[in-house]
Amino acid sequence: MSHILVTGGAGFLGSRLVPQLLANGHHVTVLDNLMYGVPSLAACCDKHNFKFVRGDVRNVALLESLLAEADVCIPLAAIVGAPACAQSAQVTWDTNYGQIVTITRFNNVKIITPTSNSGYGIGGEDVCTEDSPLAPISEYGKSKVAAEDEVLRVGGISLRLATVFGMSPRMRFDLLVQDFVRRALRDKSIVLFQGGFRRNFVHISDVVHAFVFCLDNYYSMKGKAYNFGNDALNMNKRQLCEEIKKVIPDLVWFESEIGEDPDKRDYICSNQRAREAGLEARVSLADGIEEIVRGYPMFDKEPYGNA
C-alpha cells in the first residue's frame, strides 16, 4: 500500500476521494488550509491510516516535509473558478502552479494531477483530443496548463477532467450542473447566456474511480494526459437545461441576447485515450441530477461555491 499525500484533500473532490483511498488500505496524509471552513473529512478520523495537516501548499518547507514521507502525491489544492481566480492572479499561480514546481523536485514521488479540459478554451468545431492545441482563456486554465506541463515533464499523469457534477461533503453549487439544478429548484427558471456553448461532463464518483485506476495502473499510463469525461455528456447549456427539465418539469429558461457568461469555454472532447487505457465514465446525468435534487434540502439557500 502507498503513502499518499493529497493536497487540498478536504475540498469538493478530495472529500470523496480520500475516504476511498483509506478504504483501499493506503496511508493518506491530507494538507489543506480549510479556507472554506468545512470539516469535510471529520468522518475519516477514526482511521489509523489517516493524517490531517492544516496548512497551505504555498508553505514550501511544510510541503517538502510531507513529500519526503510520501510515495504518491495527488495535488488537488487549487484556486478554482473564474471569480476566485480573479481576486488575485498571484495567489492563483502560487497555488496552482507553484506547488507543482515543488512536488516535481521529488523524483521518487508518483504524481497524479487533475488539470481540466478548460485548457481547450474555445475549441472550434473539431473534437478536442489530447493532441489538440491548448488555448486556455482564464487564469485558472492558464495556471493549470502550466502545471500540467511540469507534471508530464517528470513522467506523471494528468487527468483533464470534464466539468464535474454530483454531491460531496464539501459541496460546490457554483459548478454548472449544480448551479442550474439549484436555480431550477429555487427559482424555477434560468436566464441562459450563450446557450449554444458546449461542455463535457462527468460525475464525481467516476472521477474518484479515475484517480484510483491511475494509481493502480500508474506505470502503463505515466507520462501522458487523459481527457476524462462521459462520452454521452458532450452537450451545450441549452441541452443541459432540457435534461434538467426531465427531472424538474416546471423549469423554464430564457435565452438572453444581452450579457455573456464570464466562463467562455466552448468545446467537445474525445475521451478515447482514457477508454483505451481501460478507464470509462458511467454515471448518467439523470442520476446525477436526481442526486443533487435529493441533497439540495441539506444546504442553506445561499450557494456553496469557490468565491
N, C-alpha and C positions, 0 to 999 in steps of 0.2 A: 504494500500500500504506500501511496505517496504522501509527502508532507506538502500541502498545497497552501500557498499564500493567495488570498483573494482580496485585492484592494477594492474598496467600495462595496464590500460584501453585504452590507446592510441595506442596499438600495433595491430598486424595483426588480432587477434580475437576480441580484445576489441573494436576496431573502427567499427566493425559490430554489436557487442553485445550491447554496451552502448546505441546507438540510439533506439534499440528495447526495452530495459528496460525503457527508458524515455517515449517512445510511449505508453507503458503499464501502465504508471502513477506512476512508482516508483520514489522516490528521489534517485539520483545516485551521489555519490562522486567518482571521479577518482583520484588516486595517481599515478603519472607517472613522470619519470625524463626526458622523451623525448630524450633518448640517441641517437636516430637515426634522430632527428631533423625534424620530420614530424608532423605538427599540424593537425593531422587527425580528431580531434573532434571539429574543429572550427565551423562546422555547428550546433553543439549542444548548442552553447552559447546563442541562443535565448530562450532556455527552462529554466523556473524559477526553475525547479526541478533538475537542473544540476549544479554541482560544480566541478571545476578542481583545484587540488593542485599539484604544481610542486615540486617533492621531490623524495627521494629514500626510498625503503622499508627497507633498512638496518639502517635507522634512526629510532630506536626503539621508542623514545619519540614521534616522529611525527606519526608513525603508530599507537601507542597506543591511541593518542588523537583522531584520526579518527575512530578507532574501538569503542571507548566509545560512539560515536554517531550513530553507525550502528546496524541494526538488522541482516544483511546478509553480508558476505564477499565472493567475488569471486576473489581469488588470481591468476591473470593472469601474474603478473610480474615474469619474469624468464630469466635467461641466457639460450638461446635455440640454439641447433645445435652444432655439434662437433667442428667446427673451433672457434666459440665464446667461448665455454666452455674451450677449450684448452688454451686460453690466460691466464686464472687464475682459478685454481681449488678453491681457497679460496673465490673469488668473486662469483663463481658459487654456492658454498654451502651456503654462507651467504645470497644469494638472493633466491635461490630455496628452501632451507630448513629452513634457519634462520627466514625468515618472517613467516613461518608456525608455528614455535615454539611460536612466539609472538602472532599470531592470536588465537591459540588454548588455550591461557590463558584466553580468554574472553568466558566464558561458555554460555553466553546468545546470542552469535552470531552464526547464522547458516553458515556453510561453504560448498560451492560447488566448488571443485577444479578440474582443468584439470590435469591429470597425463600424461600418454602416454602409448600406448601399446608397446613402445620401451622397457619397463621393461622386456618383454619376451625374449629379446636378440635373440639368435638362438633357436627357439622353437622346432626344430626337426620336425618329421613327424606328430605328433599329432596336432589336432586343439587346440589352446590356449583358455581356458576359464578362468574366474576369479579365479578358484581354481588351475590353473596350476602354477608350481613354477616360481618365478621371478628370472631372471638371467641377469640383465642389463649389457651392455658392456661399455657404455660411462659414463663420469662424469655426463652428463645430466641425463641419465637414472637412475644412482645410487642415485643422489640427489633427483630426483622426486619420486622414490620408498620410500626413507626415509621420504619424506614429506607426501606421501600418508598414511604411517603407522600412523603418528601423527594425520592426519585428521580423519581416521577411528577410532582411539582410542577414540576420543571425540564424535563420532557419526555423523560425517559429510558425505558428498557424494563425491566420486571420479569418474570422467569420464576418463577412459583410452582411449584417443582419438586415432583413426587411423590417418594416415598421411593426413593432411588437404589440400584441393585444392580449388581454386576459387579466385575471386578478392576481394580486400579490400582497403580502403583509405590509410592504412599503408601497402603497398604491400610487399610481400616477393616472390622473384623469386628463392630463394635457396631451397624451398620445392620441392619434387621430380617431381610432375606433372608439376608445373610451370616451373621448370628448363628444363625439357625435351621439353615442348612446346616452350619455349624461344629458345632453341637450334635448334628445328625444323624450326622455323621461321627465325632465324638469320643465321644459318649455313647450314640448310637443311640436317644436319647429326648429329648423336650421336655416340660417342665412348662408348660402353657399357661394364662396368666391372661387372662380376658376375651376368649375365643376368637372371639366374635362381632363384636369391634371391627374396623372396616373401614379400609382404606388404598387408595391408588392407588400404583402402582409404575412405575419407568422405568429402563431400562438406561443405564449411564454413557456408552456410545458415542452413544446418542440425545441425551443431554444435551450432549455435545461438539458434535454436529451442530446442536443448537438454538442454541448461542451463535454458531457460525459463520453460521447462517442469519439470526439477528437482526442481526449485523454487516453482512451483505450486503444486508439489506432494512431497514436502520435507519429510513429516512425514511418508509416506509409503515407501520411498526409502532410508532413512537415515541409516548410519552405514554400507554401502556397496560400493564396487567398481563395475563399469559397463563398460565393453568393449563397445565402441561406434564407429561403422563404418558402411559402407554399405555392406550388406551380398553379394551383387552381385560384389563387388570390392575387393575380395581377389585374387590377381594376382601377377605374377612376373614381373620384369622390362622389360623382352622381350615382354610379353603380353601387357604391358603398351605402348611400342613403337608401337605395332600393332594397338592399339586403337587410338593413335595419328595419325598414318598414314591414318586412315579412314577419318580424318578431314583435314589433311595436306598431300595430296597424294605424293608429291615429297620428303618426308622424306626417308632417308636411314640410316641404323645404322650398325655399325661394332662391333663385339664382340672381345675384346682384351683378349689374354691369359696372358698378362703381366700387372702387376699392380693390385690394388684392390680398392674397394670402402672403404673410411675411415669409413663409417657407415655400419657395417656388419650385421645389423638386417635381420633376415630371419625367418618368421613365417606366419601362417594364423590364423585368430581369429574367434571365435564364438561370435556373438552379441545377443545371445538368451536371456540372463538375461535382457538386456535393452528392448528387444522386448516384453518379458513377462510383463514388467512394463508398457508397452504401448508406448514405445519410439522406433521409427524406422527411419533410414535414407532413403531418397527417391530420391535425385537429382542424375542423372546419370553422369557417367564420360564423355560421349559425350557432354552433355550440359555444363559441367564444362570446357572442352577443348575449345569449341566454345566461351564461355565467356572470357577465357583468350586470345584467338586469337583477339577478339574484343577490349579487353583492352590494349593489348600489345603496340599499337602505341602511347599511352598516356605517356609511360615511356621512360627514357633515355636508350641508348644502354647498359650501364653498369647495371648489375643486382642489384635489391634491395634485400638485404639479412640481416642476423643477424651477420655478421662478420665485 
